[in-house]
Amino acid sequence: MTNDSIQNQVEALREQICYHERKYFIDDQPEISDREYDQLMKELERLEAAHPEFITLDSPTQRVGGETTLGTSVPHRGQMLSLDNTYSPEELYDFDQRVRKALPDQPIAYVTELKIDGLGVALLYEEGRLVRGATRGDGEYGEDVTANLRTLRAIPLRLTRIQLMPTVLEVRGEVFIPRDRLDEVNRQRIAEDQAPFANARNAAAGSVRLLDSSITASRPLDIFIYSLGYAEGIEIPRHTDALTLLADLGFKMNPHTEPHSSIEEVIAYCHRWTTDRETIPYDTDGIVVKVDSLQQQEILGTTAKSPRWAIACKFPAHQVKTQIEAIEVQVGRTGVLTPVAILSPVQLAGATITHATLHNEQELIRKDVHVGDTVFLERSGDVIPKITAVLTDQRKGTEKVFRLPDHCPVCETPVQRSEDQAAVRCVNVACSAQLKRRIEHFASRNALNIDGLGPAIVEQLVRVGLLGDVADLYALKQEDLTSLERMGEKSAENLINAIKGSRDIPVAKVLFGLGIPHVGANVAELLIDHFSSIDNLADATIEDIESIHGIGPQIAKSLLHFFSQPRVQEFLKRLKDAGLQWATESSEFTGTSDSIFVDKTFVLTGSLSTMTRSEASEKIKERGGKVSSSVSQKTDYLIAGESPGSKYDRAIQLDVPILTEQEFTQKLSS
């Protein structure tokens, strides 16, 4: 393969992984299984290891994962790392061998815990009182959800006073909803004309991240505390001692945590819970194995995104047999045609499954899927239904071969097939199926965040002819909306106000909301940081775009094609005329031409005591500098606050100058 094709493959993998990270960590709507995600990540790691010249600091391999959304971003006292996954006893033996190789001639003790399927949180206590609760976020910073977590009765607001009372304590736990209580929540949501939660994990995550804590309080949330993240004033030798301490302090602990003296005992524990997991009233998707000695944990250390002293062993996915009754074709917002299998209803992992995606035409051919086939269905990670095997020996001769059509099933435009892409596309930008999904994307939380503009309202607005594209949103009047089903005066007024409010959304989110293929939220930020406005980006050459660190040829070509279309140019003019943010507000440069900040690129990591990172960024920009989110060879300085993360290690590796907070403030004053 040529360097260009390898780089294209790397860029495509990064974009795919970032998309699925957003769906899993931000939207709580995962579309692939944990194992499929792990395979994507391992392929990216393999390519980057073979071609380190293509590694960028914004690559998913260079970070813990995820990103914060609603509310205030707050730093964790200790980094919340993710775990590497295994799926077999052989991989657990490999983990044991790596540990023993790093700790020669030392006795190794392990601790095993059930991996609860919920939302990870960090709880901070000072002088025994709960002062903050946060989601995991990106591992260094999380979203402040203190008000919501305080409503959980299983979380102590004040700790039990004991002799070994840490002055500052941060603990990690998993918030979840018991399976039987999920049915209650979903019945209530259906009665209120809301979509039911797909599973207990989504229900827990959605409940903790609500704006109204009174609704959180009404949900049957529970929590298990599973580790001590940070403590001041005490010395603890082992993880099991930490768990005992946490139980003494009044935290709710999982009763099925066990110590082990060998990896064979760990594997036996895993086998036992693979069978017995249905006997407990909450979802668990595997076990977590940890080295018990905290001193040994420190020696083993961590990679950029996961500890070397712990690993997760995932349970096998649930599997059942069913039949494909039909195959339908859905058209996505970018015109991609996706085949979806309509299944004979079957119970799988506590849910009734009637549909399963077949991804693309190549997948249909590879698996040799026919209408009428008997298939094995797996709910990988207990979330996503997936056809894992076709039972060809059970065919009766009446099954029918299915291929994607040559014309769009919605608008009948001839589809586009490409040798270098698996996707089959409808290229008609006026296709109504694309239109509805593009509007939904434009209005989504990570784009223009137009509250109240859900799929049902979008479908009605398109059907009655009020929306021909997203620019038509800004011509809607309140009286246009009151004639719609289930749309009263107050709801119409709220939606009009939400549309008006979207005019203040930053330009990077507007660019993301346009739905340009391969331009996700992170890429949109990079582009706007470089070009400052959508107009400048539209006028850029492919060379200009590819010159940006982290932007490859595939993204550049997609942007060039998008902005070159006359219909798109007219559409963008209408959006701009509607008053949307089209450029960044440039900070006034108050420094001097010989300032150390001018034309220098800074990266911030850790917690600053004298200012927020946002305030620090503004001070840098005011003095002519630039702020980046990732460390690279183009970084001029790293500013390191308290508890710096993997960016600090990367800066040392690349020999990037590192400033302490005191040194940074001195340079601000000089």
Salt bridges, closest charged atoms under 4 A:
GLU11 OE2 - ARG14 NH1 3.64
GLU21 OE1 - ARG63 NH2 2.13
ASP27 OD2 - LYS23 NZ 3.78
ASP27 OD1 - ARG445 NH2 3.87
ASP28 OD2 - ARG209 NH1 3.17
GLU31 OE2 - LYS23 NZ 3.94
ASP34 OD2 - LYS314 NZ 2.47
GLU36 OE2 - LYS386 NZ 3.22
GLU43 OE2 - ARG46 NH2 2.81
GLU45 OE2 - LYS305 NZ 3.71
GLU48 OE2 - ARG14 NH2 2.78
GLU53 OE2 - HIS51 ND1 3.66
ASP84 OD1 - LYS305 NZ 3.48
ASP96 OD2 - ARG100 NE 3.06
GLU113 OE2 - HIS239 NE2 2.63
GLU113 OE1 - LYS290 NZ 3.28
ASP117 OD1 - ARG201 NE 2.82
GLU126 OE2 - ARG77 NH2 3.92
GLU143 OE1 - ARG209 NE 3.37
GLU170 OE1 - ARG172 NH2 3.38
GLU184 OE2 - ARG181 NE 3.09
ASP193 OD2 - ARG486 NH1 2.39
ASP222 OD2 - LYS252 NZ 2.60
GLU232 OE2 - ARG77 NH1 3.79
ASP241 OD1 - ARG238 NH2 3.27
GLU258 OE2 - ARG272 NH2 3.12
GLU265 OE1 - HIS260 ND1 3.48
GLU278 OE2 - HIS318 NE2 3.15
ASP283 OD1 - ARG179 NH1 3.02
ASP285 OD1 - LYS115 NZ 3.70
ASP285 OD2 - LYS314 NZ 3.77
GLU361 OE2 - ARG417 NH2 3.11
GLU363 OE2 - ARG366 NH2 3.13
GLU363 OE2 - LYS367 NZ 3.18
ASP368 OD1 - HIS370 NE2 3.09
ASP368 OD2 - ARG395 NH1 3.21
ASP373 OD1 - ARG395 NE 2.76
ASP382 OD2 - ARG277 NH1 3.46
ASP382 OD1 - HIS318 NE2 3.67
ASP406 OD1 - ARG417 NH1 3.11
GLU459 OE1 - ARG463 NE 3.32
ASP469 OD2 - ARG574 NH1 2.59
ASP472 OD1 - ARG574 NH2 2.46
ASP535 OD2 - LYS576 NZ 2.47
ASP577 OD2 - LYS573 NZ 2.96
GLU622 OE1 - ARG623 NH1 3.82
